[in-house]
Amino acid sequence: MSVELTKEINEALNEALDEGTPVTCASIDTDGFPTMAFYGSTHVHDAKTLAIWVRDPSAGFLQRIVKDNHLALLYRNSKRKLTYLFKGTASILEPGDESLRVYQESHPGEQERDPDMSGRAVLIKVLSVSSYGKVIMEED
């Protein structure tokens, strides 16, 4: 079974910030321990990829994923009764058309906080998606 992010996942992530359920992302800090942060800009970029707009180009997150690009992202919405745990690998995009696309696809509230587009785009190749402890899709 391969990763094919569904319309349901796309809609859930697109509405997450408005519904007060931003995605939580775990990355590995320089001390080897996981650290977590909310990313309201998380969205489906294509059928196998999530994207995040990181507003601060000097953010610790960007430094962490250069050292270790393995991530886990958690979406949880009690009202929708939906939980998704995404595992994948991250890459930072250079400024350009693809980076602009990530910015433009991000939540308008995130764009308002970075009107000069000084942030950086991050793509996450999704290796697996679980829901309620069960793997629902993973790369072969």
N, C-alpha and C positions, 0 to 999 in steps of 0.2 A: 504494500500500500504506500503510495507516495503522498506528499503534502500538496493539497489543493485547498487553499483557504476559501471557505464558503461565503456565500452572500450573507448568511446569518452572522458569521464572524465579522465580516466587513461592516455590516450595519451596527453591530454591538460596539465595535471599536470607534466608529465614526460618531456615535452618540454618547460614548462613555463620559466625556468631560461635561457635557450638558446634563447628564443624569447623575453627576457627582460620584462617578466611579472611574477615575483616571487609572490607567494601567500602571502597575508597580513593576519596576525593573530591578533585577538583582545582577550586580557585576562584582568582580573580584578586585578588592582593594590592594594596594601595594604591600600590605602586611599579610596577604594571603586569605583574609577573611571576606565573606560576602558583605556588600553594602547595598542598600536599596534606596530608590528614589521614585517619585511619581513622574510620569511623562504623559501629559495631556495631549501631546501632539502625535502619539502612537496611532498609526493607521495601516491598513493593508495597502501595500505598494503594488503588488501583483500577486498571482496565485501562490507563490512560494516565498514571498518576502514581505516583512513588515518594515516600516520606516518611522523614524523619529527625527524631529527638528530640535536640536539642542541650542537654545537661545544664546548661551554664553560660550564663546569659542575657547575660553580657557577653563571650561568646566572639568572637574575631576573625572567625570564619567568618560570624557574623550581620552584622557590620559590613561585611565584604567583599561579601556578596550584596545589600546595600542599594545599594552603588555599582555593582556589575556582577553581575547575577543568572545569568550563564551558567556552567554547571557541566559537568564530566565526571566520571562515577563508574565505577570499574573493579571488577568482580568476577572473581576468578581462583581456581579450585579445580583443582589438578593431579590429585587423586585422582578427581574426577568428570569430568576432561577437559572442563571448561567455562570459557569466558571470555566475559564480556559487557562491552561498553563502552557506557554510557548517556550521551547528551548531552541537556541540557535546561535549563530556566529555573526558578529557585527563587523562592519567595515565603514570607515568614514569616507564620505565622498568629497572630492575636490570641488570647488565652486564651478558651476557650469549648468547646463540644461537639466541634467538629472537632479542636481541639488535644488535648482529652482522648482522643479516639479514636486519634490518632497515638501518644500516650504508651502507651495500653493495648495497642496493636498492636506496640509495640517489644519487643525481647528482654527477658525478665525480669531479666537481669543488668544491663541499662541502667536499668531501672526501680529496681532496688535501689540504684544509685548516685545516684539522684535521687528519694528517697521523698517529698519535699515538693513534687515537680513544679514546681521553680523554673525549669526549662529552658523552651525554646521549641520549638514544632513548625515544621518546614519542609516544604513540599510542593515536589516537583520535577516539572514537566510534562515528560514524556519526549518529545523531538523525534525521536530516532533511537536504535536499538540495533544494535550491530555485534557480530560474533563472529568471531574469527580474521581480522580485517581486512575482513570482508564485511558490508555493511549488510543486516540481516535484517528490519528494519522501520523505517519513518520516516513522519512526518506528511506529508501531501500538501501 
